[in-house]
């Protein structure tokens, strides 16, 4: 049990910056106007964070947060790749762009915030068990 907890704690501290970076990128996207250069850079940064999070081996994600982790990761994969086109080009309707920006991204931001909190709580508990 202790080796598993140690690996989970180690993995958490390796990937925590990428989770926080993704949260920051999504927050920036939520607060940036369409067509802005900042929006493009924020989406590019989100792609990089998602790529790092995609590289996490399945066995390194604690079972207690596994479902939430991969749900949020899947949504971030979509918005950072396919969904980003909606915000960056004018070929989509204003209504669709507003829906994505005002509903999809804030929902992901909320889920990611909750995931980070739950992951941190789990790791704090794991650290206590290791002592």
PEVENMO-V448679 format. One record per backbone hydrogen bond with DSSP energy under -1.0 kcal/mol. CO is the residue of the C=O (numbers start at 0). NH is the residue of the N-H. E is the energy in kcal/mol with one decimal. If there is no record, write none. Layout:
[[CO,NH,E] [CO,NH,E]]
This chain:
[[0,4,-2.3] [1,5,-2.7] [2,6,-2.2] [3,7,-2.4] [4,8,-2.7] [5,9,-2.8] [6,10,-2.7] [7,11,-2.3] [8,12,-2.0] [9,13,-1.5] [10,14,-2.5] [11,15,-2.1] [14,18,-1.9] [15,19,-2.5] [16,20,-2.4] [17,21,-2.3] [18,22,-2.2] [19,23,-2.6] [20,24,-2.7] [21,25,-2.6] [22,26,-2.5] [23,27,-2.4] [24,28,-2.3] [25,29,-2.4] [26,30,-1.1] [28,31,-1.3] [32,35,-1.4] [35,39,-1.5] [36,40,-2.2] [37,41,-2.6] [38,42,-2.3] [39,43,-2.2] [40,44,-2.6] [41,45,-2.3] [42,46,-2.2] [43,47,-1.8] [44,48,-2.2] [45,49,-2.7] [46,50,-2.4] [47,51,-1.9] [48,52,-2.3] [49,53,-2.5] [52,55,-1.3] [56,59,-2.0] [57,60,-1.4] [61,64,-1.5] [64,68,-3.0] [65,69,-2.4] [66,70,-1.9] [67,71,-2.5] [68,72,-2.6] [69,73,-2.1] [70,74,-2.0] [71,75,-2.6] [72,76,-2.5] [73,77,-2.0] [74,78,-2.5] [75,79,-2.3] [76,80,-1.3] [77,82,-3.4] [81,84,-1.0] [83,87,-1.9] [84,88,-1.6] [92,96,-2.4] [93,97,-2.8] [94,98,-2.3] [95,99,-2.6] [96,100,-2.5] [97,101,-3.1] [98,102,-1.9] [98,103,-1.2] [99,104,-2.2] [102,106,-1.6] [103,107,-2.3] [104,108,-2.7] [105,109,-2.2] [106,110,-2.4] [107,111,-2.9] [108,112,-2.3] [109,113,-2.3] [110,114,-2.5] [111,115,-2.6] [112,116,-2.2] [113,117,-2.8] [114,118,-3.0] [115,119,-2.4] [116,120,-2.4] [117,121,-2.4] [118,122,-2.5] [119,123,-2.5] [120,124,-2.1] [121,125,-2.4] [122,126,-2.7] [123,127,-1.9] [124,128,-1.9] [125,129,-1.5]]
